[in-house]
Amino acid sequence: MKKYPILVLWAFFAVFSVHAQNSVLWYLQPSEKWEDALPIGNGRLGAMIFGIPGKERIQLNEDSMWPGGPDDWGLAEGTPADLAQIREYLISGDHSSADSLLVLKFSRKDVTRSHQTMGDLWLDFNWDNVTDYKRSLDLNTAIAHTEFKSGGYSVAQEVFASAPDQAILIKLQTTHPDGFRGLIRMDRPTDQNHPTAETKALNDNLLEMKGMVSQRGGQIDSKPAPILNGVKFRVLLLAQNQDGEIRAVPEGLRVDGAKEIHVKLVAETSFYHSDFEKKAEATLDEIAFASWGQLRQSHETEYSPWFDRMSLLLGAPTSDEISTDQRIKNAKTGHTDLRLEKLLFDFGRYLLISCSRPGTNPANLQGLWNQHISAPWNADYHLNINLQMNYWPAEVTNLSELHMPLFDFTDQLIENGKKPASQNFDMSGAMLPHTTDLWKIPFLQARTAFWGSWIGAGAWLARHYWEHYLYTQDQEFLKKRALPAFKEIAQFYSDWLIVDPRDGSLVSAPSTSPENQFIDEKGAKAASTMGAAMDQQLIADIFNIYLQSIELVGSRSELSDKIQSQLAQLRPGVQLGSDGRILEWDREYEEPEKGHRHMSHLYAFHPGDAITRDGTPDHFAAVKKTLDYRLANGGAGTGWSRAWLINFSARLMDGEMAHEHIQKLLATGLYTNLFDAHPPFQIDGNFGYTAGVAEMLLQSHEEGVIRVLPALPKAWQSGNVKGLKARGGFTLDFSWESGQVNKVKIYSEKGESVVLFADGSEIDLQLKAGESIEMEF
């Protein structure tokens, strides 16, 4: 029998308060490798805490540690005539020649220029007979602890990365009668056996490490290209003691007998400050005389409001008696662990808070945490899903401001992207590449057409501006920040489109589907075609977003009129094959890798919103067939690919399918510290998982509609959520028992109408700005 909710109206002008059980990663043994260590970060500065008694390693990171500079390399050599030749090849069906010329003329091929580690802090102390060991990371406070006993005496270490004080702060305490005895030192890995930093003691309490980032193994155009210049940096470490002795020695700072030490570490770079050396001194001076209590309070006061904006509880509250690594081991045997699922969700939010703050660089492939001089895939910015997935949780999990580094970065990338649009293609607007780095290089890079010769990045990044507007309803942001970006991106695609002589429709050409290939009519593997599904979907998306934005701000133009006309002629990006699946390319080609990890041709379904169950039921059914086929042929790897499947499954409103992929991710896709094991580590899987869980709990991508628990699996019989966001400027709290919603509170920031679907009820709501309604079912 259908239940009718009881409604209570509240005037509400603040975000809901949140109370939930703590989320803590904890272990009974030290880290054996980097992927066991625990991450901390303040957006710009980060560290990995190993927790090793007597040989503690704290690996240091800073988000601007890059070699080279913005003017190192020019564009590829391609010309409009080369583009015309590629298009002629495609029209004639010569895909292989199109691929070859595309790479030859428009790609700078393999590039090695990597984000790099800032180095390591080592705490070498003499501890023996170690017992009662435990290390942990409290996500509610962003503080890492290590504690143990040596000879029966307690030893404790507390570490956090403070955003207000721009420092990594460490407190060391012991009751051992001999105190801490040993060495505090810093170093940085060499670059092909060449020193990269110099470390020395400036006085008995102050250690300095400074240097410049280089990349002697650098390459461009798949050829060696040593990079001998880069960002300069200075790290200062102040070690303060109340008792015992600390003195300068050639190796670092020698400690003898101190029972409590406060370590204050700051770092500044030439990327952020021209006078970075003085800036480092000034930053340290500001905290030099601050007490530990003051530093910790300042940190928690700043951090907690970010994390506490929302909470999730799955199942009944339980005590945390199982270590995190044991929970992962249990998941590998098929054990369902709701606390681990909740912990991983919270960890995704924690990581975003820790590696993306207003004024910093955006989260890269490894977020912020990287121990290498030459990292996997350069720890750079891949724009064919990875960078975007990093920010999927930002709006929905109530961290909207953390989206800003992505917009700052994209704004500059758009400016640089005007150069290839104009010089290589003789077109207006901005072309954004498949991959870029700190310096916002705007050219394509890959030695094969299928790997990195894709031009859809601009439209996908544009959707993030649009999502920020949809969630916040911030008209000022739309008009002054988003619309200029939309215009440049849409302008390029407007000029890029050509008429396909086969049917008279407008298509993208050359067009690829990220990192995938097809078998053409001649039996050859190929990547380039006329109007691959993803490009067509993305271009339709940015055209629609641009036109909607123009209407909202009331400023139609010749460009908007042209795009309106082109949109009507644009070949649909969603076309069904003979077996009912959505085609990935312009024709029903044979697929050499039927279980490919990318599912790019489903962009219109997620993260786009063009395919919905009620609006396009045939296409909605085709999505399920497409995914089933991919999975039946071994599709979905670990990491981001599995995380995307959680999101797809949630959009399909299939809670069991989504939870099945959660179980597989827990069993196959995690390191012991909960980092996403692609492998190697890529942080996008962490962020994609958190977004996927949110998508299971709440959906608002259909215009004027919010669905509560649209993809609830049987395993989540009870739970509650506080502070989850929905498009339209809404914030929701809700709870459920026995798989049924029992309470929903919805708050409207701006005052909007919405249709709420919850527990079989369809409720039309019209709230004023600052009002909320609470419903009991």
Legacy VTK file of the C-alpha trace (Angstrom):
# vtk DataFile Version 3.0
C-alpha trace
ASCII
DATASET POLYDATA
POINTS 777 float
0.000 0.000 0.000
1.331 3.394 -0.922
2.385 5.543 2.015
1.878 9.274 2.179
4.544 11.356 3.843
3.941 13.709 6.732
5.372 17.114 5.854
6.773 19.689 8.241
7.979 23.084 6.965
11.035 24.725 8.490
12.778 28.005 7.881
16.360 26.913 7.525
19.316 29.113 6.767
22.271 26.866 7.532
23.636 23.545 6.364
22.404 20.640 8.497
24.567 19.608 11.397
26.180 16.214 10.995
26.910 13.565 13.606
28.275 10.152 12.669
30.655 7.468 13.774
34.310 8.239 13.148
36.125 6.930 10.095
39.611 5.675 10.917
42.136 3.668 8.896
44.238 1.608 11.336
46.856 -1.124 11.275
48.847 -3.250 13.688
52.094 -3.177 11.715
54.250 -0.518 10.028
54.210 0.150 6.290
56.305 -2.218 4.243
55.930 -0.214 1.049
54.723 3.168 -0.161
51.229 1.833 -0.899
50.846 0.936 2.795
51.685 4.445 4.022
48.971 6.907 5.047
48.379 10.155 3.121
47.952 13.613 4.593
47.626 16.888 2.699
46.479 20.487 2.855
45.778 20.867 -0.865
49.279 21.977 -1.833
51.564 20.172 0.613
51.270 16.471 1.299
53.065 13.539 2.876
52.932 9.776 3.164
53.386 8.542 6.737
55.051 5.117 6.989
55.023 4.691 10.775
58.262 2.686 10.992
59.767 2.560 14.522
63.396 3.647 14.483
63.422 4.327 10.731
60.420 6.527 10.139
59.970 7.738 6.570
57.699 10.676 5.813
57.646 11.064 2.041
57.004 14.677 1.067
55.006 16.182 -1.789
54.121 19.586 -3.159
51.770 20.021 -6.107
53.974 22.280 -8.255
57.092 20.078 -8.280
57.489 19.908 -12.051
60.439 20.143 -14.423
60.582 22.544 -17.341
58.430 25.570 -17.995
55.498 26.800 -20.085
57.600 27.808 -23.086
59.796 24.724 -23.479
58.063 23.276 -26.508
56.057 24.582 -29.418
52.998 23.143 -31.079
52.930 20.225 -33.476
53.654 21.110 -37.105
50.250 20.265 -38.589
48.471 22.696 -40.890
44.930 23.137 -42.209
46.120 21.435 -45.416
47.188 18.394 -43.397
43.792 18.307 -41.723
42.097 18.470 -45.105
44.176 15.510 -46.295
43.249 13.474 -43.218
39.599 14.166 -43.897
39.987 13.096 -47.512
41.495 9.818 -46.332
38.541 9.254 -44.006
35.963 10.054 -46.681
37.635 7.547 -48.984
37.733 4.909 -46.241
41.522 4.935 -45.777
41.532 4.957 -41.971
45.121 3.745 -41.634
46.529 6.640 -43.650
44.386 9.050 -41.632
45.766 7.612 -38.396
49.351 7.892 -39.578
49.079 11.454 -40.830
47.179 12.538 -37.705
50.032 11.366 -35.463
52.774 12.574 -37.807
51.475 16.119 -38.129
49.389 16.887 -35.057
50.946 14.935 -32.175
54.158 15.584 -30.239
54.099 11.820 -29.600
55.478 10.377 -26.352
56.264 12.997 -23.730
58.118 12.394 -20.466
57.822 15.344 -18.101
56.583 14.286 -14.700
55.278 15.602 -11.434
57.898 14.666 -8.848
58.412 13.904 -5.200
59.678 16.708 -2.982
61.830 14.224 -1.109
61.844 12.413 2.219
62.029 13.270 5.886
63.728 10.532 7.929
63.447 10.129 11.692
66.214 7.697 12.617
65.884 6.855 16.318
67.120 3.985 18.448
64.126 1.885 19.443
64.281 -1.776 20.334
61.957 -4.405 21.801
58.986 -2.795 20.020
55.546 -3.977 21.194
51.901 -2.789 21.210
52.237 -1.227 17.775
49.393 0.674 16.085
49.188 3.328 13.392
46.108 5.136 12.160
44.651 7.947 10.104
41.559 9.653 11.489
39.571 11.035 8.557
37.436 13.165 10.877
40.472 15.140 12.053
42.982 14.467 9.234
45.612 13.446 11.787
47.884 10.407 11.481
49.080 8.630 14.622
51.789 6.059 15.262
52.185 4.557 18.721
54.144 1.679 20.205
56.225 0.724 23.184
59.987 0.346 23.281
61.269 -1.630 26.232
57.872 -1.121 27.819
57.900 2.681 27.423
55.447 4.553 25.213
56.446 6.269 21.981
53.938 8.374 20.014
53.968 10.327 16.768
51.235 12.689 15.579
51.295 14.213 12.080
49.006 16.510 10.110
49.192 18.910 7.170
47.782 22.268 8.182
46.092 24.444 5.578
45.867 27.626 7.690
49.541 27.405 8.668
50.750 25.871 5.357
52.935 23.366 7.162
53.416 19.704 7.927
53.477 19.368 11.688
54.829 16.465 13.717
54.774 15.857 17.461
57.043 13.176 18.907
56.628 12.022 22.519
58.081 9.264 24.661
58.221 8.199 28.303
61.448 6.315 27.701
64.072 7.514 30.216
66.641 7.901 27.434
64.253 9.980 25.303
64.675 10.241 21.537
68.191 9.424 20.396
69.119 9.648 16.750
68.989 11.781 13.638
66.473 13.984 11.842
67.441 14.293 8.187
66.018 15.096 4.747
67.015 14.063 1.250
65.656 13.793 -2.281
66.164 11.054 -4.909
68.753 11.685 -7.587
67.850 12.323 -11.212
69.810 9.668 -13.118
72.495 9.777 -10.430
72.649 13.578 -10.451
71.889 15.357 -7.153
68.585 17.228 -7.156
68.711 18.961 -3.776
71.151 20.102 -1.108
70.403 19.596 2.579
72.201 21.291 5.454
71.636 22.416 9.010
71.373 26.201 9.293
71.607 26.057 13.076
71.068 23.559 15.877
67.305 23.465 15.324
66.864 24.346 11.653
67.322 22.076 8.655
67.114 23.239 5.044
66.647 21.338 1.787
66.574 23.265 -1.468
67.009 22.519 -5.128
65.444 22.573 -8.577
63.318 19.997 -10.349
64.900 18.439 -13.445
64.080 15.505 -15.738
67.213 14.122 -17.336
65.154 11.271 -18.738
62.728 13.680 -20.367
61.471 13.166 -23.890
59.392 14.869 -26.551
58.321 13.470 -29.924
59.313 10.051 -28.514
62.961 11.209 -28.482
65.304 11.951 -25.578
65.019 15.555 -24.406
66.760 16.108 -21.063
65.083 18.853 -19.025
67.700 20.573 -16.877
65.544 23.359 -15.449
62.303 23.467 -13.574
60.506 24.642 -10.460
62.837 25.690 -7.639
61.992 24.844 -4.054
63.035 25.388 -0.469
62.050 23.206 2.485
62.678 24.387 6.047
62.355 22.129 9.084
62.342 23.491 12.622
62.841 20.937 15.431
61.931 22.247 18.888
62.649 20.521 22.194
61.903 21.266 25.850
64.525 18.925 27.239
67.483 16.915 25.997
69.614 18.245 23.170
69.321 18.879 19.438
72.447 19.934 17.582
73.538 20.431 14.004
75.723 17.762 12.381
76.715 17.271 8.727
73.989 14.616 8.263
71.162 16.719 9.744
70.014 17.349 13.308
71.290 15.048 16.058
68.824 14.407 18.890
69.892 13.185 22.314
67.556 12.687 25.243
64.577 14.842 24.192
61.264 13.377 25.379
59.069 15.670 23.298
59.930 17.209 19.931
57.801 19.450 17.746
58.770 19.355 14.075
57.471 22.182 11.883
58.093 21.764 8.162
57.284 24.337 5.494
58.008 24.373 1.771
57.662 27.014 -0.928
58.322 26.940 -4.669
59.079 29.340 -7.490
55.805 28.337 -9.147
53.792 30.101 -6.462
56.244 32.804 -5.351
59.059 34.583 -7.176
60.847 35.090 -3.860
60.067 31.610 -2.596
63.091 31.420 -0.300
61.990 34.424 1.754
58.418 33.191 1.612
59.530 29.919 3.236
61.210 31.866 6.034
58.123 34.013 6.538
55.822 30.981 6.636
58.007 29.319 9.259
58.321 32.519 11.302
54.544 32.682 11.612
54.391 29.334 13.415
57.772 29.173 15.089
56.463 30.202 18.521
52.991 28.655 18.248
52.179 25.914 20.747
51.160 22.447 19.621
47.681 23.044 20.982
47.328 26.226 18.931
48.560 24.535 15.755
46.298 21.532 16.134
43.250 23.640 16.991
43.861 25.864 13.970
44.129 22.786 11.752
41.019 21.055 13.057
38.972 24.256 13.052
39.764 24.700 9.356
39.555 21.052 8.259
36.523 19.749 10.157
33.927 22.015 8.497
34.919 20.540 5.125
34.660 16.915 6.207
31.647 17.371 8.500
29.420 18.886 5.848
28.032 15.457 5.128
28.045 11.981 6.611
27.054 8.470 5.611
26.176 5.492 7.777
25.535 2.081 6.203
23.894 -0.458 8.492
23.801 -0.162 12.256
26.642 1.627 14.082
29.333 -0.881 15.039
32.594 -0.783 16.944
35.727 -0.763 14.795
37.466 -3.931 15.953
38.929 -5.074 12.628
42.031 -3.444 11.140
41.720 -1.887 7.697
44.097 -4.324 6.001
42.194 -7.266 7.483
38.931 -5.804 6.190
40.416 -5.730 2.689
41.610 -9.330 3.054
38.106 -10.344 4.126
36.626 -8.557 1.092
38.859 -10.653 -1.165
37.084 -13.763 0.143
33.668 -12.345 -0.720
32.816 -10.957 2.725
30.425 -7.988 2.683
31.709 -5.233 4.956
29.476 -2.154 5.115
31.915 -0.357 7.377
34.662 -0.747 4.764
32.299 0.510 2.046
31.499 3.573 4.168
35.181 4.061 5.059
36.193 4.060 1.399
33.446 6.582 0.624
34.706 8.880 3.364
38.289 8.344 2.216
37.407 9.725 -1.218
36.083 12.921 0.344
39.119 13.097 2.620
41.484 12.783 -0.346
39.750 15.560 -2.287
39.904 17.885 0.718
43.573 16.977 1.105
44.725 17.516 -2.494
42.480 20.198 -3.988
41.879 23.521 -2.273
41.043 26.947 -3.673
44.293 28.435 -4.944
46.121 25.125 -5.474
46.665 23.042 -8.571
43.964 20.461 -9.314
44.319 16.837 -8.293
46.560 14.995 -10.757
46.618 11.289 -11.630
47.944 10.569 -8.147
46.167 13.442 -6.486
49.187 14.924 -4.753
51.062 11.877 -3.475
53.955 10.659 -5.603
57.306 9.181 -4.593
58.902 9.221 -8.050
61.173 11.405 -10.156
59.484 9.824 -13.183
55.993 8.780 -12.141
53.672 6.344 -13.934
52.032 8.264 -16.794
53.907 11.333 -15.481
51.331 11.789 -12.675
49.962 14.432 -15.023
46.491 15.376 -16.222
44.702 12.943 -18.539
41.553 14.592 -19.855
39.755 11.612 -21.405
38.195 10.666 -18.047
40.830 10.684 -15.303
40.972 14.373 -14.386
37.209 14.678 -14.731
36.550 11.644 -12.511
38.706 13.234 -9.817
36.016 15.880 -9.466
32.867 13.772 -9.765
32.357 13.797 -5.975
32.945 17.535 -5.549
29.396 18.854 -5.927
27.255 15.957 -4.748
29.250 15.295 -1.552
29.102 18.938 -0.498
32.637 20.036 -1.436
31.695 22.479 -4.172
34.486 24.996 -3.518
37.072 22.262 -4.079
36.004 22.261 -7.731
37.676 25.668 -8.160
41.232 24.448 -8.854
39.855 22.550 -11.852
38.235 25.716 -13.215
41.352 27.809 -12.603
43.404 25.212 -14.460
40.905 24.840 -17.314
40.613 28.606 -17.790
44.358 28.764 -18.457
44.274 25.627 -20.593
41.545 27.219 -22.731
43.745 30.282 -23.228
46.614 28.044 -24.370
44.216 25.957 -26.443
43.486 28.929 -28.677
46.963 28.486 -30.172
46.504 25.031 -31.775
42.964 25.950 -32.800
44.288 28.943 -34.694
47.762 27.858 -35.828
47.181 24.167 -36.567
43.578 24.274 -37.749
42.824 27.915 -38.661
39.792 27.816 -36.390
38.379 30.007 -33.637
37.925 29.035 -30.025
40.102 26.617 -28.099
41.144 23.015 -28.679
41.981 21.098 -25.486
44.221 18.027 -25.725
43.961 14.475 -24.421
46.804 15.041 -21.919
48.479 18.042 -20.330
50.624 18.996 -17.338
51.334 21.813 -14.899
52.312 24.108 -17.781
49.014 23.518 -19.650
50.609 22.264 -22.850
47.867 22.349 -25.511
49.124 19.865 -28.102
48.132 16.247 -28.706
50.628 13.682 -27.485
50.859 9.990 -28.292
52.705 7.919 -30.856
49.492 6.170 -31.888
46.211 7.686 -32.983
44.074 5.585 -30.660
46.031 6.481 -27.532
46.022 10.261 -27.482
44.694 11.907 -30.643
41.310 12.801 -29.199
39.769 16.264 -29.295
36.795 15.851 -26.936
38.434 17.087 -23.719
37.135 20.629 -23.948
33.493 19.625 -23.978
33.933 17.187 -21.090
35.659 19.792 -18.925
32.975 22.301 -19.843
30.370 20.024 -18.285
32.090 20.493 -14.928
31.431 24.245 -15.061
27.823 23.442 -15.918
27.479 20.933 -13.085
28.811 23.517 -10.647
26.132 25.914 -11.816
23.392 23.277 -11.654
24.267 22.390 -8.077
24.863 25.922 -6.805
22.531 27.970 -9.042
25.255 30.617 -8.939
24.260 33.059 -11.674
27.386 35.158 -11.219
29.575 32.089 -11.786
27.563 31.135 -14.861
27.787 34.567 -16.443
31.361 35.566 -15.644
33.196 32.254 -15.353
31.356 29.449 -17.115
29.878 31.151 -20.166
33.206 32.515 -21.454
34.619 28.987 -21.229
31.583 27.520 -22.979
31.896 30.069 -25.765
35.542 29.279 -26.559
34.989 25.531 -26.482
31.745 25.606 -28.459
33.303 27.977 -31.005
36.051 25.483 -31.776
33.649 22.581 -32.288
31.417 24.789 -34.413
34.359 25.407 -36.746
35.615 21.809 -36.482
32.471 20.082 -37.769
32.215 19.023 -41.420
29.444 17.589 -43.558
29.605 13.825 -43.917
28.983 13.193 -47.632
27.432 9.828 -46.796
24.337 11.301 -45.160
24.697 15.092 -45.066
24.981 15.257 -41.279
27.588 17.256 -39.367
30.352 15.195 -37.813
33.651 15.515 -36.008
36.560 14.448 -38.198
39.036 13.039 -37.502
37.298 11.481 -34.535
38.500 8.789 -32.140
37.084 6.933 -29.143
39.596 7.256 -26.288
42.237 4.531 -26.280
40.164 2.138 -28.406
40.274 0.852 -31.979
37.989 -0.795 -34.518
38.554 -3.063 -37.523
37.723 -1.201 -40.712
36.337 -2.464 -44.019
39.852 -3.411 -45.143
40.451 -5.557 -42.084
42.930 -3.146 -40.503
42.891 -1.902 -36.930
42.136 1.812 -36.942
41.236 4.635 -34.592
40.164 7.615 -36.712
36.731 7.875 -38.227
33.953 10.327 -39.082
31.928 11.099 -35.982
32.748 8.586 -33.248
29.917 8.323 -30.738
31.663 10.056 -27.865
32.686 13.091 -29.901
29.180 13.481 -31.272
27.697 13.169 -27.785
30.166 15.648 -26.316
29.631 18.209 -29.053
25.862 17.949 -28.647
26.367 18.355 -24.911
28.472 21.522 -25.083
26.211 23.006 -27.765
23.161 22.438 -25.535
24.959 23.746 -22.460
26.071 26.854 -24.330
22.592 27.545 -25.685
20.959 27.015 -22.270
23.484 29.340 -20.683
22.865 31.989 -23.322
19.137 31.829 -22.576
19.733 32.081 -18.812
21.879 35.203 -19.106
19.926 36.643 -22.057
22.671 37.304 -24.583
22.044 35.570 -27.886
24.614 36.146 -30.612
25.561 35.126 -34.159
27.477 32.201 -32.680
24.500 30.957 -30.703
22.301 31.195 -33.802
24.885 29.238 -35.801
25.194 26.567 -33.118
21.423 26.262 -32.865
21.360 25.503 -36.587
24.303 23.104 -36.398
22.762 21.214 -33.507
19.777 20.364 -35.679
22.109 18.964 -38.356
24.495 17.182 -35.984
24.539 13.415 -36.374
23.154 11.884 -33.152
25.863 10.435 -30.949
23.576 7.674 -29.734
22.846 5.170 -32.485
21.923 1.527 -32.009
23.527 -1.412 -33.757
21.791 -4.505 -35.072
22.048 -6.200 -31.676
20.576 -3.234 -29.790
23.860 -1.928 -28.385
24.990 1.676 -28.651
27.559 2.013 -31.429
30.987 3.297 -30.422
31.935 4.523 -33.900
30.091 5.868 -36.896
29.427 2.400 -38.280
28.964 -1.095 -36.884
32.631 -2.055 -37.015
34.168 -5.212 -35.604
35.839 -4.636 -32.225
39.308 -6.093 -31.606
38.914 -5.616 -27.836
35.300 -6.371 -27.009
35.818 -5.897 -23.289
37.673 -2.580 -23.512
38.091 -0.711 -20.205
36.829 2.612 -21.619
33.091 2.941 -22.149
33.299 6.283 -23.866
30.240 5.814 -26.066
28.076 5.886 -22.919
29.065 9.454 -22.020
25.542 10.655 -22.892
24.240 8.381 -20.131
26.869 9.183 -17.511
28.257 11.664 -16.679
26.046 13.282 -19.310
22.278 13.397 -18.869
20.887 12.876 -22.383
19.791 9.279 -21.685
17.275 8.649 -18.914
14.871 5.867 -18.059
11.726 7.945 -18.525
12.947 10.328 -21.228
14.673 7.888 -23.614
13.621 4.355 -22.596
14.995 2.649 -25.740
18.410 4.174 -25.277
18.274 3.422 -21.556
17.749 -0.261 -22.371
20.559 -0.089 -24.928
22.963 1.124 -22.238
22.312 -2.046 -20.245
22.914 -4.208 -23.314
26.128 -2.340 -24.059
27.453 -2.832 -20.542
26.403 -6.483 -20.434
28.317 -7.115 -23.660
31.445 -5.378 -22.357
31.325 -7.375 -19.128
30.610 -10.669 -20.875
33.824 -10.138 -22.835
35.995 -9.480 -19.790
35.433 -5.740 -19.544
35.969 -3.478 -16.560
39.383 -3.576 -15.091
40.338 -2.367 -11.668
40.478 1.260 -10.672
38.615 3.986 -12.520
36.988 1.567 -14.979
35.336 -0.396 -12.170
34.379 2.854 -10.462
32.693 4.081 -13.660
30.693 0.852 -13.707
29.412 1.582 -10.217
28.168 4.934 -11.508
26.656 3.378 -14.639
24.883 0.742 -12.565
23.503 3.377 -10.219
22.139 5.396 -13.159
20.505 2.191 -14.370
18.819 2.126 -10.930
20.236 -1.351 -10.431
21.449 -1.484 -6.851
22.520 -5.120 -7.025
24.650 -4.524 -10.110
26.225 -1.489 -8.489
26.977 -3.370 -5.281
28.465 -6.264 -7.228
30.978 -3.837 -8.745
31.641 -2.353 -5.314
32.483 -5.838 -4.049
34.803 -6.436 -6.992
36.527 -3.100 -6.470
37.091 -3.884 -2.788
38.390 -7.352 -3.621
40.692 -6.451 -6.504
41.231 -2.700 -6.651
42.679 -1.507 -3.324
46.073 -1.213 -1.715
46.196 -1.638 2.051
46.051 2.147 2.565
42.815 2.243 0.478
44.535 3.892 -2.484
43.085 2.768 -5.808
45.188 -0.041 -7.271
44.787 0.469 -11.003
47.613 -0.784 -10.765
49.789 1.189 -10.206
48.134 3.767 -7.979
45.736 6.173 -9.676
43.522 8.312 -7.482
40.615 8.569 -9.951
39.289 5.180 -8.801
38.964 6.512 -5.261
37.032 9.561 -6.398
34.923 7.559 -8.846
33.935 5.141 -6.091
32.795 7.931 -3.775
30.785 9.500 -6.589
29.264 6.113 -7.432
28.062 5.511 -3.886
26.522 8.989 -3.866
24.804 8.172 -7.184
23.280 5.067 -5.607
21.891 7.164 -2.763
20.658 10.238 -4.612
20.095 11.266 -8.225
19.158 14.656 -9.630
20.348 14.589 -13.259
16.786 14.593 -14.628
15.550 18.161 -14.891
13.408 19.120 -11.908
13.589 15.649 -10.352
15.321 14.257 -7.260
15.314 10.520 -6.538
16.138 9.259 -3.045
17.728 5.791 -2.873
17.320 5.091 -6.610
19.784 2.166 -6.533
19.655 0.729 -3.032
21.159 -2.776 -2.827
19.772 -5.405 -0.467
23.021 -5.303 1.508
22.271 -1.729 2.578
19.149 -2.543 4.599
19.440 0.485 6.833
21.412 3.697 6.952
21.332 7.442 6.981
22.801 10.334 5.051
23.243 13.945 6.055
24.328 16.830 3.867
24.198 15.248 0.404
23.680 17.744 -2.428
21.271 17.710 -5.373
21.141 19.873 -8.477
18.943 22.911 -8.078
20.625 24.089 -4.868
19.161 21.406 -2.594
20.677 19.685 0.434
19.182 16.443 1.733
19.227 14.407 4.923
17.481 11.030 4.848
17.368 7.679 6.571
16.004 4.241 5.798
15.154 0.959 7.541
14.488 -2.482 6.066
15.227 -1.070 2.631
12.533 1.617 2.918
12.896 5.370 3.313
11.514 6.536 6.645
12.561 10.186 6.806
13.683 12.859 4.331
14.611 16.456 4.992
15.198 18.666 1.963
16.577 22.188 2.168
16.521 24.734 -0.671
19.312 27.270 -0.875
17.830 29.352 -3.690
14.128 28.515 -3.675
13.224 26.138 -6.490
10.435 23.728 -7.385
11.252 20.033 -7.613
9.569 16.649 -7.876
10.841 14.323 -5.150
10.647 10.552 -5.606
11.026 8.641 -2.341
9.623 5.335 -1.101
7.169 5.060 -3.981
5.843 8.565 -3.440
5.974 11.367 -5.989
5.894 14.714 -4.221
5.732 18.142 -5.848
7.611 20.691 -3.754
7.970 24.453 -4.040
10.344 25.831 -1.450
11.375 29.379 -0.776
15.018 30.267 -0.413
16.236 29.099 2.985
13.290 26.775 3.640
13.313 23.054 4.296
10.670 20.368 4.532
10.905 17.234 6.611
8.899 14.173 5.568
8.225 10.993 7.488
7.127 7.903 5.563
LINES 1 778
777 0 1 2 3 4 5 6 7 8 9 10 11 12 13 14 15 16 17 18 19 20 21 22 23 24 25 26 27 28 29 30 31 32 33 34 35 36 37 38 39 40 41 42 43 44 45 46 47 48 49 50 51 52 53 54 55 56 57 58 59 60 61 62 63 64 65 66 67 68 69 70 71 72 73 74 75 76 77 78 79 80 81 82 83 84 85 86 87 88 89 90 91 92 93 94 95 96 97 98 99 100 101 102 103 104 105 106 107 108 109 110 111 112 113 114 115 116 117 118 119 120 121 122 123 124 125 126 127 128 129 130 131 132 133 134 135 136 137 138 139 140 141 142 143 144 145 146 147 148 149 150 151 152 153 154 155 156 157 158 159 160 161 162 163 164 165 166 167 168 169 170 171 172 173 174 175 176 177 178 179 180 181 182 183 184 185 186 187 188 189 190 191 192 193 194 195 196 197 198 199 200 201 202 203 204 205 206 207 208 209 210 211 212 213 214 215 216 217 218 219 220 221 222 223 224 225 226 227 228 229 230 231 232 233 234 235 236 237 238 239 240 241 242 243 244 245 246 247 248 249 250 251 252 253 254 255 256 257 258 259 260 261 262 263 264 265 266 267 268 269 270 271 272 273 274 275 276 277 278 279 280 281 282 283 284 285 286 287 288 289 290 291 292 293 294 295 296 297 298 299 300 301 302 303 304 305 306 307 308 309 310 311 312 313 314 315 316 317 318 319 320 321 322 323 324 325 326 327 328 329 330 331 332 333 334 335 336 337 338 339 340 341 342 343 344 345 346 347 348 349 350 351 352 353 354 355 356 357 358 359 360 361 362 363 364 365 366 367 368 369 370 371 372 373 374 375 376 377 378 379 380 381 382 383 384 385 386 387 388 389 390 391 392 393 394 395 396 397 398 399 400 401 402 403 404 405 406 407 408 409 410 411 412 413 414 415 416 417 418 419 420 421 422 423 424 425 426 427 428 429 430 431 432 433 434 435 436 437 438 439 440 441 442 443 444 445 446 447 448 449 450 451 452 453 454 455 456 457 458 459 460 461 462 463 464 465 466 467 468 469 470 471 472 473 474 475 476 477 478 479 480 481 482 483 484 485 486 487 488 489 490 491 492 493 494 495 496 497 498 499 500 501 502 503 504 505 506 507 508 509 510 511 512 513 514 515 516 517 518 519 520 521 522 523 524 525 526 527 528 529 530 531 532 533 534 535 536 537 538 539 540 541 542 543 544 545 546 547 548 549 550 551 552 553 554 555 556 557 558 559 560 561 562 563 564 565 566 567 568 569 570 571 572 573 574 575 576 577 578 579 580 581 582 583 584 585 586 587 588 589 590 591 592 593 594 595 596 597 598 599 600 601 602 603 604 605 606 607 608 609 610 611 612 613 614 615 616 617 618 619 620 621 622 623 624 625 626 627 628 629 630 631 632 633 634 635 636 637 638 639 640 641 642 643 644 645 646 647 648 649 650 651 652 653 654 655 656 657 658 659 660 661 662 663 664 665 666 667 668 669 670 671 672 673 674 675 676 677 678 679 680 681 682 683 684 685 686 687 688 689 690 691 692 693 694 695 696 697 698 699 700 701 702 703 704 705 706 707 708 709 710 711 712 713 714 715 716 717 718 719 720 721 722 723 724 725 726 727 728 729 730 731 732 733 734 735 736 737 738 739 740 741 742 743 744 745 746 747 748 749 750 751 752 753 754 755 756 757 758 759 760 761 762 763 764 765 766 767 768 769 770 771 772 773 774 775 776
